């Protein structure tokens, strides 16, 4: 390093060197720079755009969670759907003139949290049938509308079996096409009367989108079976008990600042017994407590808190777990928003334990391995802290005295024990109204750092409310816009959201976080119609709304600059923002046009130092009614090009479009 008279200088990688003019010697203090934005930038949240994940629309089981077996633990039951029972999605099979009996039992389960299991009594194993080539007594599972398996990929099978007769039982485990053609086969022989986990690996000789798993006992005898699982080895980042790689990658590509999980209404649940209790969702899968999903199906909790935190870490997003505020959903016992038995509150004499459960989560996520809960995290394979910074308490709850009292108790306890944690409160399900007003009063009275606003409304509402947060007080409670969407998945909806998102960036000193909702929806298994990403077992269909979200979240900044972009200020349908990412120094322009004609904008970058001569420009544009479908070859996707950039230039913003221009700065 050259001698310098300056006290501070920066190297290319953004390290700050402190240089003494006196000695002329370099003091090699390399300190990571927090930011070196251009002058006059307003500091905004660096966690602004993230993801809302809720197990709705089969987002978890049958969706992001890569498990291929449906009802793996025989816990489906009629309280979830009247036609369901522990044997749902299983077929009893006895090919080759074999025979036996099957029953559902509960007297000696693999774990008390997982009460149901099957007992099979194999009375006779017949001869293999010509052409079909199998015989025995057992089970078939076709997953969630067929299992997708790929040629030469590895699939990891496991099951718990307790041998109930003296002799060992041999099994043939196979994957087969609907016509019975064997794609992969493996053998297992039991060795114990205790519940024991047996594993096998299956490598299909050909790909198939509609495969089934066959588990056939080929010796006579009696056994109990539970937790039958089949996972692709190739989950996202090859994590065991992991996530469907293509869907998870789609989310990772968004570079979200955070992920809120596990909901939504799933958090506060349909009655007290249905609240999402995080402790039930960690540890070995056979010990997790499965339960009815408020959206009318089943939750295995296989995608539980460990997997959520792991996914956040894997994609560099901050975890934002939301815990119930010790009250259930106000619509409990009824259909959604029509009400039923109403909000129920955890009895006061149980609040101490409930609060402990909240505190335990923080210890589980961040505590040292020597702590009780830190040790459990370490035992699950993650000794390092998950670096939890945010905890949400409550989800759009009814603002009753019962809520207020319990929220305060939880909030005070977290504040006292963990001042380092930012608590996110809740202010009801709408952008205004009684719960909103009461919720904000509670937040202001209790000085809650952040509250969670929700609104699903029309594109026009988003256009006309761009100034909503201009008037919010600064240096007070901040906003997490935890759920929002305009009513539709057409391009016009996505662009209306983009208009609004520029106002979130402009108000990024008061809006700390924002997430579109809901995130995922499985085709034919959707309870909530407007979603960000639709998928089935083989195809993923991102909506225009996904691309808008991605263009914002993959291009976040932490400093906001006004007066960089000039446009017709009277035209509400035009919006723009300029942010800088202090980590990279990149300047990011977002230019939005909700008009059906192109409109001019002027960009002046003179306040920034040296900029690169070329920049990456990404444009999402089209007809207002454009919508992405599973089969359309002309789906709306953004197009990226490299463009020449000057300090000052004109841009014609295309009709119904979002443009992002990312410009590198030079030191
Ligand atoms: O996002 C779908 C639902 O909408 C959420 O579960 C709930 O919080 C909201 O009302």
Boltz pocket constraint, residues with backbone or C-beta under 6 A from the ligand:
constraints:
  - pocket:
      binder: B
      contacts: [[A, 54], [A, 56], [A, 263], [A, 264], [A, 265], [A, 266], [A, 395], [A, 396], [A, 429], [A, 454], [A, 483], [A, 517], [A, 518], [A, 528]]
      max_distance: 6.0
